[in-house]
Amino acid sequence: MDSVLLHAEAEGYIQSLEKISLREIGSPKWFRQHEYIEKLNMQAILNASANQEEFVKDLFVSHGKIPTLVHGMVLIEIWKQKVFPILCQLQDFSPKSTFPLYMVIHHEATIINLLETIMYHKESCEAAEDAVLDLVDYCHRKLTLLVGQCARGENPTHDRLSHSGLSDMNSIQDLHNQSSMLEFEISLKALSVLRYITDHVESLRLSVLSRMLNTHNLPCVLVQLVGQCPWSRKNRGKLEKYEEGKWREIPAEDRLKMTKLDGQVWISLLNLLLKPDCQRKYDFNNFNKNQLLKLRGFLTEVVIDQLPNLADLQRFLSHLTVTEPAPPKKELILEQLPEIWNGIIAENSGKWKAIAKHQVQKVFNPSESELRKQANRLAETYNLDVIESLIPDKPKCGTCGAEGVKRCSRCQGEWYCNRECQVKHWPKHKLACQLMAEATEKLQKELNIKT
């Protein structure tokens, strides 16, 4: 299998990662760190999917850089909430390209994807140290957002945009639409990260457990996810489920089959309700008890056959029906607060508009030459053959969505099913094609590669 990074390269990238300020988002320094994290993410996925040594995870743990990842992710979350809306309303904001903004918005998705890969391991959860509190808070924010959007019928209806489709994104409105789509995917990844944290709750501090059970009441949030199932929908009378970045029609024989996301919710509930430490700490008051008992209607034989451990949860709920669990003992626990979120807010409070103005003038209105430099960096970051090995589906035509059989011969970044579709798509694809081709040619000259 192809490799994105050698062990020594990955170690160098991880050692160089540092916490960046909100004002520096989009700067050359920030973009360089973004490229490192993109490559580390691709390598981590390759290692995990091939059951190889997960040296990216090991390096993040040994160099203590998981808190830096969490900081970078929360930083973009705050930027999207506080700075991005102001930036879009400024009169002098008329970027030639929305590509730099998209890369900033996409950065959050890249980090949560990397965390989903490495937080599966107990040592990663332990190495997160105090940042695990910020990570729990982050997951709670994303899951409550997911529940709220589903209740209002606001879940996205389109598939995720690939990097080769960025040429179609020409306006700020397109950028907002893509941001909503990414937010949905980020929330689904946050569900997986939360499940891995609950797997290793015994090795974490009591303040983490208290925050999950008492501050955020995550068992009740998960009950709502079971009931609403945001990754499932009816479209023109047919059942579709969201998997691997796409809404897929589910055949009749597979409609009762549990998805990975269904499993993550149920396993999180098993961990938070059945582990002894959790049972001692959770308050089974009347409200919480009534919410939890709603799960009985979903614990059918078909579901339990697919995840046999749920039989233990079914027995627990049956026992809960006829008993009144004792309230948790009141113990003196010094509550830790999420330092990353609070620190970023405190440092930048009252400066949101000034930061937006600075970034409009200095960062998000690049010249043609600066756009070409960014295209060079993109070409260096994304190895097309490696990326294709991460994608389970065959490439799609950039015009009609049918299976792609030939690439654009110039940039190698877009696929088409026939010549007619390629000609039809050319007006939209032309600029991106030119930038990518020029970047590739420059790289080949620098590396003395003969075409």
Salt bridges, closest charged atoms under 4 A:
GLU11 OE2 - HIS63 NE2 2.97
GLU18 OE1 - LYS29 NZ 3.38
GLU24 OE2 - LYS29 NZ 3.50
GLU35 OE2 - ARG377 NE 2.85
GLU38 OE2 - HIS34 NE2 3.41
GLU38 OE2 - HIS106 ND1 3.31
GLU54 OE1 - HIS121 NE2 3.15
ASP58 OD1 - LYS57 NZ 2.75
GLU77 OE1 - ARG141 NH2 2.79
GLU77 OE2 - LYS142 NZ 3.92
GLU108 OE1 - LYS80 NZ 2.74
GLU108 OE2 - LYS142 NZ 3.05
GLU116 OE1 - LYS189 NZ 3.01
GLU116 OE2 - LYS260 NZ 3.52
GLU123 OE2 - LYS57 NZ 2.76
ASP130 OD1 - ARG205 NH1 2.41
ASP137 OD1 - ARG211 NE 2.63
ASP137 OD1 - HIS216 NE2 2.73
GLU154 OE2 - ARG152 NE 3.07
ASP168 OD1 - HIS425 NE2 3.44
GLU183 OE1 - LYS80 NZ 2.80
GLU183 OE2 - LYS142 NZ 2.38
GLU185 OE1 - ARG160 NH1 2.95
ASP199 OD2 - ARG195 NE 2.76
GLU202 OE2 - LYS275 NZ 3.26
GLU240 OE1 - ARG233 NH2 2.67
GLU249 OE2 - LYS238 NZ 3.92
ASP277 OD1 - ARG280 NH2 2.23
ASP312 OD1 - ARG315 NH2 2.25
GLU324 OE2 - LYS289 NZ 3.17
GLU331 OE1 - LYS281 NZ 2.55
GLU335 OE2 - ARG211 NH1 2.96
GLU368 OE1 - ARG372 NH1 3.41
ASP385 OD1 - ARG407 NH2 3.93
GLU388 OE2 - ARG407 NH2 2.11
ASP393 OD2 - ARG248 NH2 2.79
GLU403 OE2 - LYS394 NZ 3.84
GLU438 OE1 - ARG372 NE 2.53
